[in-house]
């Protein structure tokens, strides 16, 4: 797979990672080029620690991707996911967007014990 033409001449996709595991082996086997640059890459397979330390202080170009969402635990923990879905529904209802808020009625009743 070649990189998008918006970042220069076609060539192998440049990636950056501090992890040397199966993902690293797959990226190399695909012919992608590893780079040590802090800014000149299309994919950064980052550790969670790297995301916490760096993501808020950088701007990604349209062609750049990272392997984690910022605060991804908000989506991967059931209690936090439900909290965010409920908050979004409540926000939409306060803005009188009831039809849009009704779309957030797809998850079952959920409780966090012993808090609720």
N, C-alpha and C positions, 0 to 999 in steps of 0.2 A: 504494500500500500504506500502510495506517495503522499507527501504532504500537500496541502492546498497551495495553489499558485499565488495566493494573496500575500504570502510571506517570503517570496523569493522564487528562484527557479525550482522546478520539480526535483525531487530527490527523496531519499528515505526520511521517514518521520523521525524527528529528534525527540528523545525522551530523557527524562531525568529521574533518578531514584536513588535513595539511600539504602534500599532493601535489595539484597541479593538472594532471591528465592526463585520459586517456579515462575512467577510473573516476569522476573528479569530474564530468565532463560527463554521464555516464550517471545518476549520483545526482541531479543537478540536473534533468535531463530527466524523471525519474520523479516530480518534484514533492517530493522530500525537502528538508528545511530544514537548511541549514548552520548550525552553532553554534560559537562560540569557547569555550564552557564546557569546563572540565577534567573535569566530572563529569556534566553533563546532556545525554547523548546515548544513542542506541541502537546506533549503529555508529561505530566509530573505524577509518577506513582509515589505518592507521599505517605509518610507515616502520620498517624493521628497527632503525634506530638508536633510534627512539622506544621500541620494545618493550624494548630492552636497558636504556635509561635509566629507564623508568617502570614496567614491568609488575610488578616485584617489590615495589613500594611502593604498590600500589593494590588495591582490592577491586572486582570487577565485580558489578553487580546481575544478577539472573537474566535481565533483558531486554537486557543490554548484550553486544555482540559486538565483537571486534577481528579484523583481517584476517590476523594471523599467530599461530602457536603460539610460545610462549616456547621458545627453543633449537630452532627448527624445523630447523636444519641437522642435528640429530641424526636427523631423519627423511628428509631430502632427499639426504643423502650415503649411497651404498650401503654403504661400509665402516662408518659409524657406525650405520646402521639394523641391519645384521647383528650388530654388537657388542651392541646393545640387545636384539635378539631372542634371541641366545644367552644373554645375562645373565638375561633373564626366564625362559627355559627352565631354566637352572641353579638359579635361585632356587626355582622351583616344585618341582624334583626334591629339593632340600634340605629342603623343607617336606613331603616325602612326598606330593605332589600329582602323581603320575606320570601319571594320566589327563589332567590339565590340561596338564602339560608336553608330552605327546605331541602336543597340538594345535599346538605350535610347530615341528613337523617338516615344514613346507610349503615351505621355501626350499631351494635347491640348496646343495651344499657351496661355500663361498665362502672365498677367501683374500685376505689383504692382503700383497702382495709389496713389498719383499723381507722383511717382518717375519715372515711365516709360511712 
